[in-house]
Amino acid sequence: MDLPILLITPPPIDPFESDELGLSSKVNRLYADQVLAVAKSSECGAVDLFHVLTGDNQYWTDGVHLNELGNERVFDVAVSELFKRYPQVEAARIPMEKPSWRELADSTSL
């Protein structure tokens, strides 16, 4: 099996929150464009968080850092792209080599 590679762009930054930190959505957009170009030329998967998260303030704690909902959105988008691009890695198709956490929990007395 080829090693699945999924590149993820940086998210946008709220311009009202970024001034004091010296961060910029413009720079993140340029970086994101380069990440997508590398993914295309390398024929690997990519998640464009810059577009996925642009314009939706519900995902941020402060305009720079993601909150729980933002992290869930990143996870959902990344897993969706991973399984779409590399269906062979779908969890149900990968045999488990070690006991599951449930088997271990059931076998020990706490």
N, C-alpha and C positions, 0 to 999 in steps of 0.2 A: 504494500500500500504506500502510495506517495504521501509524504508528510503534508498534511493540510496546513496552509498558512493563510491567516486572515489579518489583513492590515486594518487598523482603525484610525481614522482621522481625529484630530483634536476637535473638541466642540467649540461653538461660538462663545464669546465672552460678552457679557452685558456691558455696553459702553459707559453706563453710569456708575458701575462698580469697578471698572478696570482702571480708571484714571490714576488713583493713588497707588496702584500696584505696578503701573507701567506696562500692563498687558494690553493686547489689542486684538479685536476680532479680525482686523485687516491682516495682521500677521498670521493668525490662525487659519484664515481662509487661504492664504498663499501656501502655508504648510500643508493644509488639507489637499489642495490641488496637486502638490508634489506627491503626497502619499497615494492619491488615486492614480497618478501617472505611473508610479512605480508598480502598483498593483496590476495595472493594465499591461505594462511591458513585461512583467514577471508572470503574467497569467495566474495570479492568485486572487483570492477573495478580498473584498474590501467593504468596510462599513463607513459610510460618510456621516459621521455624527454631526458634522457642521450643519448639514442640511436637515438631518433628522431632528435636531434640537433647536434649530433657529426659530425664534419668534414665540417660544412657549416657556413662559416664566415659571410654570409650575414645577419644573425640574431642578431648580436651583435653590441653594441656601443663601447665596450672596452674590449671584451673578457670575461666579467663577467656579465654585464647587457644587457638585451635584448632591441633591438630597436623596432620600430613599427611593422616591418615585423616579428620579432621574437615573439612578443606578439600575433600577428594575427595567427601565426603558432601554438602556444600553445593553443589558443582558438579553432582553427579548430580541432586540434587533440583531445582535451579534450571533446568538444561537440560531435564529431564523436564517441568516445569511450562511452560517457555517453548514447547516443541514441542507440548504438549497444547493450550495456550491459543492459540498462534499457529502453526498447522501450516505456514503459508506461509514461515516463516523457517528451516525445516529445511534444513540445510547442503546436502543433495543437490539441493535445488530452487533454490538461489541460484546464478546463473551467476558464475563467477570472472572478475573484470575484470583482474586482474594475473596474471603467471606464478606458478605455485606455487613454494614454496621448493625443491622437488626439481628443477624445471626450471632454476632459477637455480644451484643447486649443481652440476648436471650440466654447465652451460655454462661454468663457470669452473674453472681449474686452481688448486688450493691448494698 
